[in-house]
């Protein structure tokens, strides 16, 4: 009797749970070393959601420390998978069979050369991953005659970091110069006093 009265509420609860899962961002992320920050992960989730809504494709990102003794990560038919194993220095874009005509090999190589490899060579793994994910998604959405509304990922300007570094070096240099200058002044004063002393009592 109790179950009969509450069965409708039970059905509503299950429906809401299922709806929540189905409307979640279709991003599959496996980040072993936590290369991506929380805001960057959120950005990828928004990107993946828009990609699925506008093009019907899903996005996955796998960042492994070491691929040995790990399960094989393969994309689904409508999936683009960014795969990296840092120890092996392996960086790949794996695509499902339904994306072969949309993302030909030369396009994949061009996007990696332009956006991923330069950043990875400088150990900016988060930047390279996000840039490549964005431009791959942009290509897929364009293939459907649509455009992404989400903006490209933003990063701190490197020039400001360089300026801060140069300012720090300048402060250190001036401190050392001032210390040497004071030491030189004391040395000169000591020499002058010695000459005066011997002149007086010589």
Secondary structure, DSSP 8 states (H G I E B T S, - for coil): -HHHHHHHHHHHHHHHHHHHHHTS--EEEEETT--S-HHHHHHHHHHHHHHHHHHS-EEEEEEES--TT-------TTEEEEEEETTTTEEEEEE-GGGTTTS-HHHHHHHIIIIIHHHHHTT-HHHHHHHHHHHHHHHHHHTTT----S-------HHHHHHHHHHHHHHHHHHHHHHHHHHHHHHHHHHHHHHHHHHHH-
